[in-house]
């Protein structure tokens, strides 16, 4: 049970971080490039779908910095 609670807490933290990152990135590019903001949103949703595989999560986060 403790492992499950730790897993749940960690995933909640990751989701919160993703939400903050989505907001910050979207605001940063919204004035200059709406399409970029849409792409960032897509990458964030890909990360949420791939949370079960940490390597996919790390790989998708790196896409934001291209």
PDB file of N, CA, C and O in Angstrom:
ATOM      1  N   UNK A   1       0.823  -1.192   0.000  1.00  0.00           N
ATOM      2  CA  UNK A   1       0.000   0.000   0.000  1.00  0.00           C
ATOM      3  C   UNK A   1       0.868   1.258   0.000  1.00  0.00           C
ATOM      4  O   UNK A   1       0.563   2.233  -0.686  1.00  0.00           O
ATOM      5  N   UNK A   2       1.951   1.224   0.777  1.00  0.00           N
ATOM      6  CA  UNK A   2       2.846   2.376   0.847  1.00  0.00           C
ATOM      7  C   UNK A   2       3.450   2.677  -0.524  1.00  0.00           C
ATOM      8  O   UNK A   2       3.567   3.839  -0.914  1.00  0.00           O
ATOM      9  N   UNK A   3       3.834   1.620  -1.257  1.00  0.00           N
ATOM     10  CA  UNK A   3       4.390   1.817  -2.598  1.00  0.00           C
ATOM     11  C   UNK A   3       3.374   2.475  -3.523  1.00  0.00           C
ATOM     12  O   UNK A   3       3.720   3.359  -4.307  1.00  0.00           O
ATOM     13  N   UNK A   4       2.132   2.045  -3.431  1.00  0.00           N
ATOM     14  CA  UNK A   4       1.086   2.641  -4.259  1.00  0.00           C
ATOM     15  C   UNK A   4       0.919   4.121  -3.935  1.00  0.00           C
ATOM     16  O   UNK A   4       0.807   4.947  -4.841  1.00  0.00           O
ATOM     17  N   UNK A   5       0.903   4.459  -2.645  1.00  0.00           N
ATOM     18  CA  UNK A   5       0.743   5.860  -2.248  1.00  0.00           C
ATOM     19  C   UNK A   5       1.919   6.706  -2.718  1.00  0.00           C
ATOM     20  O   UNK A   5       1.734   7.846  -3.146  1.00  0.00           O
ATOM     21  N   UNK A   6       3.123   6.155  -2.642  1.00  0.00           N
ATOM     22  CA  UNK A   6       4.301   6.875  -3.147  1.00  0.00           C
ATOM     23  C   UNK A   6       4.206   7.076  -4.651  1.00  0.00           C
ATOM     24  O   UNK A   6       4.500   8.159  -5.158  1.00  0.00           O
ATOM     25  N   UNK A   7       3.791   6.026  -5.371  1.00  0.00           N
ATOM     26  CA  UNK A   7       3.633   6.124  -6.825  1.00  0.00           C
ATOM     27  C   UNK A   7       2.603   7.187  -7.174  1.00  0.00           C
ATOM     28  O   UNK A   7       2.820   8.004  -8.069  1.00  0.00           O
ATOM     29  N   UNK A   8       1.480   7.172  -6.463  1.00  0.00           N
ATOM     30  CA  UNK A   8       0.407   8.135  -6.721  1.00  0.00           C
ATOM     31  C   UNK A   8       0.875   9.564  -6.442  1.00  0.00           C
ATOM     32  O   UNK A   8       0.591  10.474  -7.220  1.00  0.00           O
ATOM     33  N   UNK A   9       1.581   9.757  -5.352  1.00  0.00           N
ATOM     34  CA  UNK A   9       2.084  11.094  -5.006  1.00  0.00           C
ATOM     35  C   UNK A   9       3.073  11.581  -6.059  1.00  0.00           C
ATOM     36  O   UNK A   9       3.039  12.750  -6.441  1.00  0.00           O
ATOM     37  N   UNK A  10       3.943  10.711  -6.529  1.00  0.00           N
ATOM     38  CA  UNK A  10       4.927  11.096  -7.542  1.00  0.00           C
ATOM     39  C   UNK A  10       4.238  11.456  -8.854  1.00  0.00           C
ATOM     40  O   UNK A  10       4.598  12.451  -9.484  1.00  0.00           O
ATOM     41  N   UNK A  11       3.262  10.672  -9.272  1.00  0.00           N
ATOM     42  CA  UNK A  11       2.558  10.993 -10.512  1.00  0.00           C
ATOM     43  C   UNK A  11       1.775  12.287 -10.382  1.00  0.00           C
ATOM     44  O   UNK A  11       1.679  13.042 -11.349  1.00  0.00           O
ATOM     45  N   UNK A  12       1.221  12.558  -9.228  1.00  0.00           N
ATOM     46  CA  UNK A  12       0.519  13.830  -9.018  1.00  0.00           C
ATOM     47  C   UNK A  12       1.504  14.991  -9.156  1.00  0.00           C
ATOM     48  O   UNK A  12       1.180  16.012  -9.763  1.00  0.00           O
ATOM     49  N   UNK A  13       2.713  14.837  -8.591  1.00  0.00           N
ATOM     50  CA  UNK A  13       3.728  15.881  -8.694  1.00  0.00           C
ATOM     51  C   UNK A  13       4.114  16.098 -10.149  1.00  0.00           C
ATOM     52  O   UNK A  13       4.253  17.239 -10.592  1.00  0.00           O
ATOM     53  N   UNK A  14       4.286  15.016 -10.893  1.00  0.00           N
ATOM     54  CA  UNK A  14       4.649  15.129 -12.306  1.00  0.00           C
ATOM     55  C   UNK A  14       3.544  15.836 -13.075  1.00  0.00           C
ATOM     56  O   UNK A  14       3.824  16.723 -13.880  1.00  0.00           O
ATOM     57  N   UNK A  15       2.296  15.458 -12.839  1.00  0.00           N
ATOM     58  CA  UNK A  15       1.191  16.108 -13.536  1.00  0.00           C
ATOM     59  C   UNK A  15       1.135  17.585 -13.202  1.00  0.00           C
ATOM     60  O   UNK A  15       0.896  18.409 -14.086  1.00  0.00           O
ATOM     61  N   UNK A  16       1.352  17.937 -11.940  1.00  0.00           N
ATOM     62  CA  UNK A  16       1.356  19.347 -11.557  1.00  0.00           C
ATOM     63  C   UNK A  16       2.477  20.081 -12.272  1.00  0.00           C
ATOM     64  O   UNK A  16       2.273  21.185 -12.777  1.00  0.00           O
ATOM     65  N   UNK A  17       3.664  19.476 -12.321  1.00  0.00           N
ATOM     66  CA  UNK A  17       4.798  20.084 -13.026  1.00  0.00           C
ATOM     67  C   UNK A  17       4.492  20.251 -14.509  1.00  0.00           C
ATOM     68  O   UNK A  17       4.845  21.266 -15.111  1.00  0.00           O
ATOM     69  N   UNK A  18       3.840  19.261 -15.091  1.00  0.00           N
ATOM     70  CA  UNK A  18       3.480  19.336 -16.509  1.00  0.00           C
ATOM     71  C   UNK A  18       2.499  20.474 -16.740  1.00  0.00           C
ATOM     72  O   UNK A  18       2.632  21.223 -17.707  1.00  0.00           O
ATOM     73  N   UNK A  19       1.519  20.608 -15.863  1.00  0.00           N
ATOM     74  CA  UNK A  19       0.546  21.692 -16.005  1.00  0.00           C
ATOM     75  C   UNK A  19       1.219  23.057 -15.918  1.00  0.00           C
ATOM     76  O   UNK A  19       0.890  23.962 -16.684  1.00  0.00           O
ATOM     77  N   UNK A  20       2.155  23.206 -14.996  1.00  0.00           N
ATOM     78  CA  UNK A  20       2.885  24.472 -14.858  1.00  0.00           C
ATOM     79  C   UNK A  20       3.725  24.725 -16.100  1.00  0.00           C
ATOM     80  O   UNK A  20       3.744  25.838 -16.626  1.00  0.00           O
ATOM     81  N   UNK A  21       4.418  23.695 -16.568  1.00  0.00           N
ATOM     82  CA  UNK A  21       5.242  23.832 -17.766  1.00  0.00           C
ATOM     83  C   UNK A  21       4.387  24.207 -18.970  1.00  0.00           C
ATOM     84  O   UNK A  21       4.762  25.075 -19.759  1.00  0.00           O
ATOM     85  N   UNK A  22       3.245  23.554 -19.106  1.00  0.00           N
ATOM     86  CA  UNK A  22       2.335  23.869 -20.206  1.00  0.00           C
ATOM     87  C   UNK A  22       1.941  25.336 -20.163  1.00  0.00           C
ATOM     88  O   UNK A  22       1.988  26.018 -21.186  1.00  0.00           O
ATOM     89  N   UNK A  23       1.564  25.819 -19.020  1.00  0.00           N
ATOM     90  CA  UNK A  23       1.141  27.215 -18.891  1.00  0.00           C
ATOM     91  C   UNK A  23       2.295  28.164 -19.216  1.00  0.00           C
ATOM     92  O   UNK A  23       2.127  29.100 -19.998  1.00  0.00           O
ATOM     93  N   UNK A  24       3.461  27.926 -18.622  1.00  0.00           N
ATOM     94  CA  UNK A  24       4.599  28.822 -18.841  1.00  0.00           C
ATOM     95  C   UNK A  24       5.020  28.840 -20.305  1.00  0.00           C
ATOM     96  O   UNK A  24       5.266  29.906 -20.869  1.00  0.00           O
ATOM     97  N   UNK A  25       5.103  27.675 -20.913  1.00  0.00           N
ATOM     98  CA  UNK A  25       5.517  27.604 -22.316  1.00  0.00           C
ATOM     99  C   UNK A  25       4.476  28.230 -23.236  1.00  0.00           C
ATOM    100  O   UNK A  25       4.819  28.957 -24.168  1.00  0.00           O
ATOM    101  N   UNK A  26       3.221  27.951 -22.975  1.00  0.00           N
ATOM    102  CA  UNK A  26       2.159  28.496 -23.821  1.00  0.00           C
ATOM    103  C   UNK A  26       2.139  30.015 -23.745  1.00  0.00           C
ATOM    104  O   UNK A  26       1.970  30.682 -24.765  1.00  0.00           O
ATOM    105  N   UNK A  27       2.307  30.566 -22.558  1.00  0.00           N
ATOM    106  CA  UNK A  27       2.327  32.022 -22.405  1.00  0.00           C
ATOM    107  C   UNK A  27       3.539  32.606 -23.109  1.00  0.00           C
ATOM    108  O   UNK A  27       3.442  33.654 -23.747  1.00  0.00           O
ATOM    109  N   UNK A  28       4.675  31.942 -23.000  1.00  0.00           N
ATOM    110  CA  UNK A  28       5.912  32.454 -23.583  1.00  0.00           C
ATOM    111  C   UNK A  28       5.841  32.565 -25.098  1.00  0.00           C
ATOM    112  O   UNK A  28       6.440  33.469 -25.681  1.00  0.00           O
ATOM    113  N   UNK A  29       5.123  31.664 -25.736  1.00  0.00           N
ATOM    114  CA  UNK A  29       5.098  31.669 -27.200  1.00  0.00           C
ATOM    115  C   UNK A  29       3.789  32.172 -27.787  1.00  0.00           C
ATOM    116  O   UNK A  29       3.685  32.347 -29.001  1.00  0.00           O
ATOM    117  N   UNK A  30       2.794  32.404 -26.951  1.00  0.00           N
ATOM    118  CA  UNK A  30       1.458  32.726 -27.462  1.00  0.00           C
ATOM    119  C   UNK A  30       1.449  33.965 -28.345  1.00  0.00           C
ATOM    120  O   UNK A  30       0.776  33.980 -29.376  1.00  0.00           O
ATOM    121  N   UNK A  31       2.180  34.999 -27.961  1.00  0.00           N
ATOM    122  CA  UNK A  31       2.165  36.227 -28.743  1.00  0.00           C
ATOM    123  C   UNK A  31       2.841  36.055 -30.098  1.00  0.00           C
ATOM    124  O   UNK A  31       2.420  36.662 -31.083  1.00  0.00           O
ATOM    125  N   UNK A  32       3.877  35.240 -30.152  1.00  0.00           N
ATOM    126  CA  UNK A  32       4.650  35.135 -31.385  1.00  0.00           C
ATOM    127  C   UNK A  32       4.249  33.959 -32.269  1.00  0.00           C
ATOM    128  O   UNK A  32       4.420  34.018 -33.487  1.00  0.00           O
ATOM    129  N   UNK A  33       3.720  32.897 -31.676  1.00  0.00           N
ATOM    130  CA  UNK A  33       3.471  31.714 -32.497  1.00  0.00           C
ATOM    131  C   UNK A  33       2.427  30.810 -31.850  1.00  0.00           C
ATOM    132  O   UNK A  33       2.763  29.972 -31.014  1.00  0.00           O
ATOM    133  N   UNK A  34       1.184  30.973 -32.225  1.00  0.00           N
ATOM    134  CA  UNK A  34       0.095  30.163 -31.671  1.00  0.00           C
ATOM    135  C   UNK A  34       0.289  28.685 -32.018  1.00  0.00           C
ATOM    136  O   UNK A  34      -0.044  27.812 -31.217  1.00  0.00           O
ATOM    137  N   UNK A  35       0.818  28.404 -33.192  1.00  0.00           N
ATOM    138  CA  UNK A  35       1.036  27.016 -33.588  1.00  0.00           C
ATOM    139  C   UNK A  35       2.016  26.333 -32.637  1.00  0.00           C
ATOM    140  O   UNK A  35       1.840  25.160 -32.306  1.00  0.00           O
ATOM    141  N   UNK A  36       3.043  27.053 -32.197  1.00  0.00           N
ATOM    142  CA  UNK A  36       4.008  26.482 -31.257  1.00  0.00           C
ATOM    143  C   UNK A  36       3.317  26.138 -29.941  1.00  0.00           C
ATOM    144  O   UNK A  36       3.586  25.087 -29.360  1.00  0.00           O
ATOM    145  N   UNK A  37       2.441  27.000 -29.470  1.00  0.00           N
ATOM    146  CA  UNK A  37       1.704  26.723 -28.230  1.00  0.00           C
ATOM    147  C   UNK A  37       0.867  25.453 -28.381  1.00  0.00           C
ATOM    148  O   UNK A  37       0.775  24.655 -27.448  1.00  0.00           O
ATOM    149  N   UNK A  38       0.258  25.265 -29.551  1.00  0.00           N
ATOM    150  CA  UNK A  38      -0.520  24.049 -29.794  1.00  0.00           C
ATOM    151  C   UNK A  38       0.377  22.818 -29.767  1.00  0.00           C
ATOM    152  O   UNK A  38      -0.013  21.779 -29.234  1.00  0.00           O
ATOM    153  N   UNK A  39       1.574  22.925 -30.336  1.00  0.00           N
ATOM    154  CA  UNK A  39       2.508  21.795 -30.348  1.00  0.00           C
ATOM    155  C   UNK A  39       2.960  21.450 -28.930  1.00  0.00           C
ATOM    156  O   UNK A  39       3.065  20.277 -28.574  1.00  0.00           O
ATOM    157  N   UNK A  40       3.222  22.462 -28.136  1.00  0.00           N
ATOM    158  CA  UNK A  40       3.616  22.232 -26.746  1.00  0.00           C
ATOM    159  C   UNK A  40       2.505  21.495 -26.013  1.00  0.00           C
ATOM    160  O   UNK A  40       2.763  20.562 -25.254  1.00  0.00           O
ATOM    161  N   UNK A  41       1.284  21.916 -26.242  1.00  0.00           N
ATOM    162  CA  UNK A  41       0.135  21.262 -25.608  1.00  0.00           C
ATOM    163  C   UNK A  41       0.080  19.785 -26.022  1.00  0.00           C
ATOM    164  O   UNK A  41      -0.187  18.920 -25.188  1.00  0.00           O
ATOM    165  N   UNK A  42       0.329  19.498 -27.294  1.00  0.00           N
ATOM    166  CA  UNK A  42       0.324  18.107 -27.764  1.00  0.00           C
ATOM    167  C   UNK A  42       1.393  17.289 -27.052  1.00  0.00           C
ATOM    168  O   UNK A  42       1.135  16.158 -26.640  1.00  0.00           O
ATOM    169  N   UNK A  43       2.594  17.852 -26.905  1.00  0.00           N
ATOM    170  CA  UNK A  43       3.676  17.134 -26.237  1.00  0.00           C
ATOM    171  C   UNK A  43       3.323  16.864 -24.780  1.00  0.00           C
ATOM    172  O   UNK A  43       3.608  15.787 -24.256  1.00  0.00           O
ATOM    173  N   UNK A  44       2.705  17.841 -24.129  1.00  0.00           N
ATOM    174  CA  UNK A  44       2.294  17.646 -22.739  1.00  0.00           C
ATOM    175  C   UNK A  44       1.306  16.487 -22.640  1.00  0.00           C
ATOM    176  O   UNK A  44       1.436  15.637 -21.760  1.00  0.00           O
ATOM    177  N   UNK A  45       0.326  16.448 -23.532  1.00  0.00           N
ATOM    178  CA  UNK A  45      -0.656  15.366 -23.486  1.00  0.00           C
ATOM    179  C   UNK A  45      -0.016  14.021 -23.819  1.00  0.00           C
ATOM    180  O   UNK A  45      -0.428  12.995 -23.277  1.00  0.00           O
ATOM    181  N   UNK A  46       0.985  14.009 -24.702  1.00  0.00           N
ATOM    182  CA  UNK A  46       1.715  12.771 -24.970  1.00  0.00           C
ATOM    183  C   UNK A  46       2.406  12.294 -23.699  1.00  0.00           C
ATOM    184  O   UNK A  46       2.412  11.099 -23.405  1.00  0.00           O
ATOM    185  N   UNK A  47       2.984  13.220 -22.950  1.00  0.00           N
ATOM    186  CA  UNK A  47       3.654  12.856 -21.703  1.00  0.00           C
ATOM    187  C   UNK A  47       2.678  12.267 -20.702  1.00  0.00           C
ATOM    188  O   UNK A  47       2.992  11.283 -20.033  1.00  0.00           O
ATOM    189  N   UNK A  48       1.512  12.851 -20.596  1.00  0.00           N
ATOM    190  CA  UNK A  48       0.515  12.345 -19.653  1.00  0.00           C
ATOM    191  C   UNK A  48       0.133  10.916 -20.025  1.00  0.00           C
ATOM    192  O   UNK A  48      -0.028  10.068 -19.148  1.00  0.00           O
ATOM    193  N   UNK A  49      -0.012  10.649 -21.316  1.00  0.00           N
ATOM    194  CA  UNK A  49      -0.369   9.307 -21.769  1.00  0.00           C
ATOM    195  C   UNK A  49       0.755   8.310 -21.525  1.00  0.00           C
ATOM    196  O   UNK A  49       0.493   7.116 -21.380  1.00  0.00           O
ATOM    197  N   UNK A  50       2.004   8.775 -21.476  1.00  0.00           N
ATOM    198  CA  UNK A  50       3.154   7.881 -21.358  1.00  0.00           C
ATOM    199  C   UNK A  50       3.772   7.866 -19.965  1.00  0.00           C
ATOM    200  O   UNK A  50       4.922   7.456 -19.811  1.00  0.00           O
ATOM    201  N   UNK A  51       3.036   8.302 -18.952  1.00  0.00           N
ATOM    202  CA  UNK A  51       3.615   8.365 -17.609  1.00  0.00           C
ATOM    203  C   UNK A  51       4.066   7.005 -17.093  1.00  0.00           C
ATOM    204  O   UNK A  51       4.943   6.938 -16.232  1.00  0.00           O
ATOM    205  N   UNK A  52       3.491   5.932 -17.594  1.00  0.00           N
ATOM    206  CA  UNK A  52       3.871   4.615 -17.101  1.00  0.00           C
ATOM    207  C   UNK A  52       5.274   4.221 -17.543  1.00  0.00           C
ATOM    208  O   UNK A  52       5.870   3.314 -16.961  1.00  0.00           O
ATOM    209  N   UNK A  53       5.806   4.878 -18.552  1.00  0.00           N
ATOM    210  CA  UNK A  53       7.146   4.555 -19.047  1.00  0.00           C
ATOM    211  C   UNK A  53       8.033   5.786 -18.887  1.00  0.00           C
ATOM    212  O   UNK A  53       7.939   6.736 -19.664  1.00  0.00           O
ATOM    213  N   UNK A  54       8.889   5.759 -17.881  1.00  0.00           N
ATOM    214  CA  UNK A  54       9.709   6.934 -17.556  1.00  0.00           C
ATOM    215  C   UNK A  54      10.604   7.345 -18.718  1.00  0.00           C
ATOM    216  O   UNK A  54      10.843   8.537 -18.910  1.00  0.00           O
ATOM    217  N   UNK A  55      11.104   6.390 -19.497  1.00  0.00           N
ATOM    218  CA  UNK A  55      11.980   6.759 -20.608  1.00  0.00           C
ATOM    219  C   UNK A  55      11.204   7.537 -21.671  1.00  0.00           C
ATOM    220  O   UNK A  55      11.741   8.483 -22.247  1.00  0.00           O
ATOM    221  N   UNK A  56       9.955   7.159 -21.943  1.00  0.00           N
ATOM    222  CA  UNK A  56       9.128   7.924 -22.880  1.00  0.00           C
ATOM    223  C   UNK A  56       8.860   9.314 -22.340  1.00  0.00           C
ATOM    224  O   UNK A  56       8.867  10.291 -23.089  1.00  0.00           O
ATOM    225  N   UNK A  57       8.623   9.401 -21.036  1.00  0.00           N
ATOM    226  CA  UNK A  57       8.354  10.699 -20.412  1.00  0.00           C
ATOM    227  C   UNK A  57       9.551  11.629 -20.604  1.00  0.00           C
ATOM    228  O   UNK A  57       9.389  12.774 -21.027  1.00  0.00           O
ATOM    229  N   UNK A  58      10.753  11.135 -20.291  1.00  0.00           N
ATOM    230  CA  UNK A  58      11.960  11.955 -20.438  1.00  0.00           C
ATOM    231  C   UNK A  58      12.185  12.336 -21.891  1.00  0.00           C
ATOM    232  O   UNK A  58      12.557  13.472 -22.183  1.00  0.00           O
ATOM    233  N   UNK A  59      11.963  11.404 -22.801  1.00  0.00           N
ATOM    234  CA  UNK A  59      12.148  11.673 -24.226  1.00  0.00           C
ATOM    235  C   UNK A  59      11.195  12.754 -24.706  1.00  0.00           C
ATOM    236  O   UNK A  59      11.601  13.658 -25.436  1.00  0.00           O
ATOM    237  N   UNK A  60       9.940  12.671 -24.307  1.00  0.00           N
ATOM    238  CA  UNK A  60       8.960  13.660 -24.739  1.00  0.00           C
ATOM    239  C   UNK A  60       9.228  15.031 -24.140  1.00  0.00           C
ATOM    240  O   UNK A  60       9.003  16.041 -24.807  1.00  0.00           O
ATOM    241  N   UNK A  61       9.703  15.096 -22.899  1.00  0.00           N
ATOM    242  CA  UNK A  61      10.039  16.388 -22.295  1.00  0.00           C
ATOM    243  C   UNK A  61      11.152  17.050 -23.106  1.00  0.00           C
ATOM    244  O   UNK A  61      11.141  18.267 -23.292  1.00  0.00           O
ATOM    245  N   UNK A  62      12.103  16.268 -23.584  1.00  0.00           N
ATOM    246  CA  UNK A  62      13.203  16.827 -24.375  1.00  0.00           C
ATOM    247  C   UNK A  62      12.698  17.450 -25.670  1.00  0.00           C
ATOM    248  O   UNK A  62      13.330  18.366 -26.194  1.00  0.00           O
ATOM    249  N   UNK A  63      11.569  16.972 -26.199  1.00  0.00           N
ATOM    250  CA  UNK A  63      10.997  17.553 -27.413  1.00  0.00           C
ATOM    251  C   UNK A  63      10.620  19.013 -27.204  1.00  0.00           C
ATOM    252  O   UNK A  63      10.618  19.794 -28.156  1.00  0.00           O
ATOM    253  N   UNK A  64      10.300  19.389 -25.970  1.00  0.00           N
ATOM    254  CA  UNK A  64       9.908  20.769 -25.692  1.00  0.00           C
ATOM    255  C   UNK A  64      11.071  21.732 -25.867  1.00  0.00           C
ATOM    256  O   UNK A  64      10.863  22.924 -26.093  1.00  0.00           O
ATOM    257  N   UNK A  65      12.289  21.227 -25.766  1.00  0.00           N
ATOM    258  CA  UNK A  65      13.455  22.098 -25.804  1.00  0.00           C
ATOM    259  C   UNK A  65      14.084  22.182 -27.187  1.00  0.00           C
ATOM    260  O   UNK A  65      15.155  22.768 -27.345  1.00  0.00           O
ATOM    261  N   UNK A  66      13.434  21.605 -28.186  1.00  0.00           N
ATOM    262  CA  UNK A  66      13.961  21.667 -29.559  1.00  0.00           C
ATOM    263  C   UNK A  66      13.671  22.998 -30.180  1.00  0.00           C
ATOM    264  O   UNK A  66      14.038  23.234 -31.331  1.00  0.00           O
TER     265      UNK A  66
END
